[in-house]
Amino acid sequence: MNMFNNIAQGLEHSEQIVFKNLFTTERSKLNAISLKRAVVLPERIAISKTKIFVVKGEIDFNMEGKSYRLAMFDTFIIPLEEAYSIQAYNDTVFLVLTEH
Protein backbone atom coordinates (compact mmCIF):
# COMPACT_ATOMS: atom_id res chain seq x y z
CA MET A 1 0.00 0.00 0.00
CA ASN A 2 3.00 2.27 0.49
CA MET A 3 3.40 2.44 -3.30
CA PHE A 4 -0.14 3.84 -3.65
CA ASN A 5 0.51 6.36 -0.90
CA ASN A 6 3.57 7.55 -2.83
CA ILE A 7 1.50 7.90 -5.99
CA ALA A 8 -1.24 9.76 -4.10
CA GLN A 9 1.36 12.08 -2.54
CA GLY A 10 2.71 12.84 -6.03
CA LEU A 11 -0.82 13.92 -6.92
CA GLU A 12 -0.76 16.63 -4.25
CA HIS A 13 2.04 18.39 -6.12
CA SER A 14 0.75 17.99 -9.66
CA GLU A 15 -2.13 19.34 -11.71
CA GLN A 16 -1.29 16.81 -14.43
CA ILE A 17 -1.87 13.07 -14.80
CA VAL A 18 0.49 11.04 -12.60
CA PHE A 19 1.37 7.78 -14.36
CA LYS A 20 3.46 4.88 -12.99
CA ASN A 21 4.18 1.55 -14.66
CA LEU A 22 4.06 -1.10 -11.92
CA PHE A 23 5.03 -4.07 -14.08
CA THR A 24 5.18 -5.28 -17.65
CA THR A 25 5.38 -8.84 -18.98
CA GLU A 26 5.05 -10.29 -22.45
CA ARG A 27 1.33 -10.77 -21.88
CA SER A 28 0.25 -7.96 -19.58
CA LYS A 29 0.96 -4.51 -18.22
CA LEU A 30 -0.18 -2.91 -14.95
CA ASN A 31 -0.16 0.89 -14.61
CA ALA A 32 -1.21 3.11 -11.73
CA ILE A 33 -2.79 6.42 -12.72
CA SER A 34 -3.58 9.28 -10.40
CA LEU A 35 -5.79 12.23 -11.31
CA LYS A 36 -6.56 15.36 -9.35
CA ARG A 37 -10.23 16.39 -9.12
CA ALA A 38 -11.74 17.30 -12.53
CA VAL A 39 -8.62 16.30 -14.51
CA VAL A 40 -9.50 14.33 -17.66
CA LEU A 41 -7.61 11.39 -19.09
CA PRO A 42 -8.11 12.17 -22.81
CA GLU A 43 -10.18 10.00 -25.10
CA ARG A 44 -8.59 6.76 -26.22
CA ILE A 45 -9.58 3.36 -27.61
CA ALA A 46 -8.88 0.01 -25.93
CA ILE A 47 -7.20 -2.22 -28.49
CA SER A 48 -6.67 -5.12 -26.07
CA LYS A 49 -8.40 -6.54 -22.98
CA THR A 50 -8.32 -3.81 -20.32
CA LYS A 51 -9.66 -3.60 -16.76
CA ILE A 52 -9.81 -0.64 -14.38
CA PHE A 53 -9.56 -1.05 -10.58
CA VAL A 54 -10.29 2.05 -8.48
CA VAL A 55 -7.98 2.22 -5.46
CA LYS A 56 -8.85 5.67 -4.09
CA GLY A 57 -11.52 8.28 -4.85
CA GLU A 58 -14.07 8.23 -7.67
CA ILE A 59 -13.90 8.52 -11.47
CA ASP A 60 -16.42 9.06 -14.23
CA PHE A 61 -15.85 6.58 -17.04
CA ASN A 62 -17.38 8.08 -20.20
CA MET A 63 -18.13 6.35 -23.52
CA GLU A 64 -20.68 6.77 -26.28
CA GLY A 65 -22.85 9.26 -24.39
CA LYS A 66 -22.90 7.09 -21.24
CA SER A 67 -21.15 7.84 -17.98
CA TYR A 68 -20.41 5.39 -15.17
CA ARG A 69 -19.32 6.57 -11.73
CA LEU A 70 -16.75 4.18 -10.28
CA ALA A 71 -15.71 4.40 -6.63
CA MET A 72 -13.05 2.81 -4.45
CA PHE A 73 -12.80 -0.97 -5.02
CA ASP A 74 -14.98 -0.87 -8.16
CA THR A 75 -13.74 -2.60 -11.30
CA PHE A 76 -14.74 -2.09 -14.91
CA ILE A 77 -13.92 -4.04 -18.08
CA ILE A 78 -13.38 -1.61 -20.94
CA PRO A 79 -15.11 -2.72 -24.17
CA LEU A 80 -12.74 -3.33 -27.07
CA GLU A 81 -12.57 -0.85 -29.93
CA GLU A 82 -14.76 1.79 -28.24
CA ALA A 83 -13.67 5.35 -27.52
CA TYR A 84 -13.67 6.35 -23.86
CA SER A 85 -12.35 9.01 -21.50
CA ILE A 86 -11.96 9.16 -17.73
CA GLN A 87 -12.53 12.19 -15.52
CA ALA A 88 -11.66 12.37 -11.83
CA TYR A 89 -14.72 13.19 -9.73
CA ASN A 90 -12.33 13.80 -6.84
CA ASP A 91 -8.64 13.05 -6.28
CA THR A 92 -8.23 9.47 -7.37
CA VAL A 93 -5.82 6.59 -7.94
CA PHE A 94 -6.75 3.67 -10.16
CA LEU A 95 -5.02 0.70 -11.76
CA VAL A 96 -5.22 -0.24 -15.43
CA LEU A 97 -4.47 -3.87 -16.33
CA THR A 98 -3.93 -4.49 -20.03
CA GLU A 99 -3.62 -8.04 -21.36
CA HIS A 100 -2.19 -8.78 -24.80
N, C-alpha and C positions, 0 to 999 in steps of 0.2 A: 504494500500500500504506500510505502515511502515514495516509490516512483511516481505515483499519481499525485501525491502531495507536492513533489517537485514540479510536476507539470502544471498543477493548479497555481503554485506560487509564481511560475513564469507568466501566467495569465495576468496576475496583478500588475505586472510591469509592461504589458503589451496591449495595444489596441488592435493588433493584427491576429491572424490565425497562428496558434502555436501547434506545431506538428512534430511528432517524435516517432521514428520507426523503432518498434520494440523488438521485432525479429522478422527475418525473411528466410524462407526455405525455397526449394525448387517448386513446391506446390502451394505455398501460402505466404501471406504477408500480414503482419499485425501492426497497425499504426494507432497511436493515441493522438487525438486532436482536441484542442482546447479552444473555446471561443468565449469571448467576453459578451455580455448581454447585447443583443441586437446585431452582432456581427454575423455576416452571411458567408457561408461556404458557397462559392459560385456554382452555377449550374454545371452538371457533368452527367455522363452516361455510364452506367455500370456495364462493363464488357465481360465481366466474369462474376461468379457467385460471390456476393458480398453481404455481410451481416454487420449491423450496428449494435453496440452494447453501450447503453448510457451508464456512466460511472458516477457522475455528479451533475446536478442541475437538471434542466429541461431544454429540449430542442423542438423546433417545428420542422418536420420532414415534409417537404413540398414536392408534389409531382402532379402533372396533368390536372391542374385546378383543384387538387385535393391537398389537404394539410393534415398531418397526424402529429399530435403532441406526444412526445416520448419523454418519460421522466426516469429518474434514477432506477436502475436495474431492469428497465425495459429493453427489449431486443426487437430488431426489425430486419427482415430479409428484403434487400433491395431488388426489385424486379429487373431482370436483364433487359438491356437495350431501351430503357426508358430514361428520359431526362429528369433530373431531380436537383434540388438545392436543399441546404440545411441552414436554418437560422437559429441562433441561440435565443431562447426565451429569457434566460438568465445566465450567469456565468456557468459554463458547463465543461465537462470532460467526457469524451466518449471514445470507444474503441471501434476500429473498422477492420474486420477480418475479411481478406480477399483470398479466395481459393482459385487456383489456376487449373 
